[in-house]
Amino acid sequence: MKLDVLLLMLLSLLFFGFGICFGQVSVIHLNSEWNADNSVDISKLKECKTENITICHDPDAKKKYNIISVPTIIILDEGVEVKRYVANIMMQLEISAKEIQKEVDKIMLKKFE
């Protein structure tokens, strides 16, 4: 019985203490100060790392992520882009944080298939 408890603790450390062993999902929100009113709040997303980048403060990000309009949201799985949401002609995203979370959840579920 003690071996079972030890094994359970070890597995818990692997999955939760050191991050999910299958890789990290990241959500990056890129915008500009002049368009801050059209941002999407990604701070409450779960099961992923989130990052907000203001491209006027990080000009290299525009080139690195190939940004053509703001705001743009990019979902990465283990550093590879899997989904991109770009602003419409009114410089607004037509996506909610809830819909982004659904996409993150789909990516995470695929890791267990």
C-alpha positions as CSV (number, residue, x, y, z in Angstrom):
1,M,0.0,0.0,0.0
2,K,2.8,2.4,0.7
3,L,4.3,1.7,-2.7
4,D,0.9,2.8,-4.3
5,V,1.0,6.1,-2.4
6,L,4.6,6.7,-3.4
7,L,3.8,5.9,-7.1
8,L,0.8,8.3,-6.9
9,M,2.9,11.1,-5.5
10,L,5.5,10.6,-8.2
11,L,2.9,10.7,-10.9
12,S,1.4,13.8,-9.4
13,L,4.8,15.5,-9.5
14,L,5.4,14.5,-13.1
15,F,2.0,15.9,-14.3
16,F,1.5,18.9,-12.0
17,G,4.8,19.7,-10.3
18,F,6.8,19.9,-13.5
19,G,4.1,20.9,-15.9
20,I,2.1,18.6,-18.2
21,C,4.6,16.1,-19.6
22,F,3.0,16.2,-23.1
23,G,4.1,19.8,-23.8
24,Q,2.9,23.3,-23.3
25,V,0.1,25.1,-25.0
26,S,0.6,28.9,-25.2
27,V,-1.8,31.6,-26.2
28,I,-0.2,34.9,-27.3
29,H,-2.2,38.1,-27.6
30,L,-0.6,40.8,-29.7
31,N,-2.0,44.3,-29.9
32,S,-1.0,47.9,-29.9
33,E,-1.6,50.7,-27.4
34,W,-3.8,52.6,-29.7
35,N,-6.1,49.6,-30.1
36,A,-6.3,48.5,-26.4
37,D,-10.1,48.8,-26.4
38,N,-10.3,45.8,-28.7
39,S,-8.2,43.5,-26.6
40,V,-9.4,40.1,-25.5
41,D,-8.8,39.2,-21.8
42,I,-6.8,35.9,-21.9
43,S,-5.7,36.1,-18.3
44,K,-8.2,33.5,-17.1
45,L,-7.5,30.8,-19.7
46,K,-6.7,27.5,-18.1
47,E,-4.3,24.7,-19.1
48,C,-2.1,27.0,-21.1
49,K,0.6,29.7,-20.7
50,T,-0.6,33.2,-21.7
51,E,1.3,36.2,-22.9
52,N,0.2,39.7,-23.9
53,I,2.6,41.5,-26.2
54,T,2.2,45.2,-27.1
55,I,4.0,45.4,-30.4
56,C,5.0,49.0,-30.1
57,H,7.1,48.0,-27.0
58,D,8.4,44.8,-28.7
59,P,8.9,45.6,-32.4
60,D,10.6,42.2,-33.0
61,A,7.4,40.4,-32.2
62,K,5.7,41.9,-35.3
63,K,8.3,40.1,-37.5
64,K,8.6,37.0,-35.3
65,Y,4.9,36.3,-35.4
66,N,4.2,37.7,-38.9
67,I,1.6,40.2,-37.6
68,I,-0.4,42.0,-40.3
69,S,-3.2,43.4,-38.1
70,V,-3.9,43.9,-34.5
71,P,-5.2,42.4,-32.4
72,T,-4.0,38.9,-33.3
73,I,-4.2,35.9,-31.1
74,I,-2.0,32.9,-31.8
75,I,-2.3,29.5,-30.1
76,L,0.9,27.4,-30.0
77,D,1.3,23.8,-29.1
78,E,4.9,23.0,-28.1
79,G,6.0,26.2,-29.9
80,V,4.2,25.3,-33.2
81,E,1.4,27.5,-34.3
82,V,-1.9,25.6,-34.5
83,K,-4.5,28.4,-34.6
84,R,-4.5,32.2,-35.4
85,Y,-7.2,34.7,-35.0
86,V,-6.8,38.1,-36.7
87,A,-8.7,41.3,-36.5
88,N,-11.5,42.2,-38.9
89,I,-11.5,45.4,-40.9
90,M,-12.7,47.3,-37.8
91,M,-9.6,46.1,-35.9
92,Q,-11.6,43.9,-33.7
93,L,-11.4,40.2,-33.0
94,E,-14.5,38.2,-33.5
95,I,-13.6,35.6,-30.9
96,S,-14.2,35.4,-27.2
97,A,-12.0,34.1,-24.4
98,K,-14.5,31.3,-24.0
99,E,-14.1,30.2,-27.6
100,I,-10.3,30.4,-27.2
101,Q,-10.5,28.1,-24.1
102,K,-12.5,25.6,-26.2
103,E,-9.7,25.5,-28.7
104,V,-7.1,25.0,-25.9
105,D,-9.2,22.3,-24.4
106,K,-9.4,20.5,-27.8
107,I,-5.6,20.6,-28.2
108,M,-5.1,19.3,-24.7
109,L,-7.6,16.4,-25.2
110,K,-5.7,15.4,-28.4
111,K,-2.6,14.8,-26.3
112,F,-4.4,12.0,-24.4
113,E,-5.7,10.2,-27.5
